[in-house]
Amino acid sequence: MIVVNLDRVLVDRKVKSKDLAKRIGLSENNLSRIKTNNIRAIRFSTLDGLCRELGCRPGDLLDYVPDEE
């Protein structure tokens, strides 16, 4: 399973979701869905904007956790 760590990165960088959403041209609702891992896909352009504005790499935002069998 892919886990989104955006909430942790926002706290580490002391960035508010509202400000980030505005800077990357995303609605606060959609950014919230990404933060809560309530998405099925993410556009590369959105991932690019997140990384650009947060000064991070995709691996800082996304993690792989194997499903428990």
C-alpha positions as CSV (number, residue, x, y, z in Angstrom):
1,M,0.0,0.0,0.0
2,I,1.2,3.5,-0.8
3,V,1.0,5.9,2.2
4,V,1.1,9.7,1.8
5,N,3.2,11.5,4.4
6,L,2.2,15.0,3.4
7,D,0.9,15.8,6.9
8,R,4.3,15.0,8.4
9,V,6.2,17.0,5.8
10,L,3.9,20.0,6.4
11,V,4.6,19.9,10.1
12,D,8.3,19.5,9.6
13,R,8.4,22.5,7.2
14,K,5.9,24.6,9.3
15,V,3.7,25.1,6.3
16,K,-0.1,25.5,6.5
17,S,-2.2,23.4,4.2
18,K,-4.2,26.5,3.1
19,D,-1.0,28.3,2.0
20,L,0.4,25.3,0.2
21,A,-2.9,24.7,-1.7
22,K,-2.9,28.3,-2.9
23,R,0.8,28.2,-4.0
24,I,0.3,25.1,-6.1
25,G,-3.1,25.9,-7.5
26,L,-5.0,23.1,-5.8
27,S,-8.2,23.4,-3.8
28,E,-8.0,23.0,0.0
29,N,-10.4,20.1,-0.3
30,N,-8.2,18.2,-2.8
31,L,-5.1,18.9,-0.7
32,S,-6.9,17.6,2.3
33,R,-7.8,14.4,0.5
34,I,-4.1,13.9,-0.4
35,K,-3.1,14.5,3.2
36,T,-5.5,11.9,4.5
37,N,-4.5,9.3,2.0
38,N,-8.0,9.4,0.5
39,I,-6.9,9.3,-3.1
40,R,-6.5,6.7,-5.8
41,A,-4.0,8.6,-7.9
42,I,-2.0,11.8,-8.0
43,R,-1.0,13.8,-11.1
44,F,2.7,14.2,-11.6
45,S,2.1,18.0,-12.0
46,T,0.6,18.0,-8.5
47,L,3.5,15.9,-7.1
48,D,5.9,18.3,-8.8
49,G,4.2,21.3,-7.3
50,L,4.2,19.7,-3.8
51,C,7.9,18.9,-4.0
52,R,8.8,22.3,-5.5
53,E,7.0,24.2,-2.8
54,L,8.1,22.0,0.1
55,G,11.7,21.5,-1.0
56,C,11.4,17.8,-0.9
57,R,11.5,14.7,-3.1
58,P,8.6,12.4,-4.0
59,G,10.0,9.7,-1.6
60,D,9.6,12.2,1.3
61,L,5.9,12.4,0.5
62,L,5.1,8.8,-0.5
63,D,6.0,5.6,1.2
64,Y,5.4,1.9,0.5
65,V,4.0,-0.3,3.3
66,P,3.4,-3.9,2.3
67,D,-0.1,-5.2,2.9
68,E,-0.4,-7.6,5.9
69,E,-1.3,-11.1,4.8
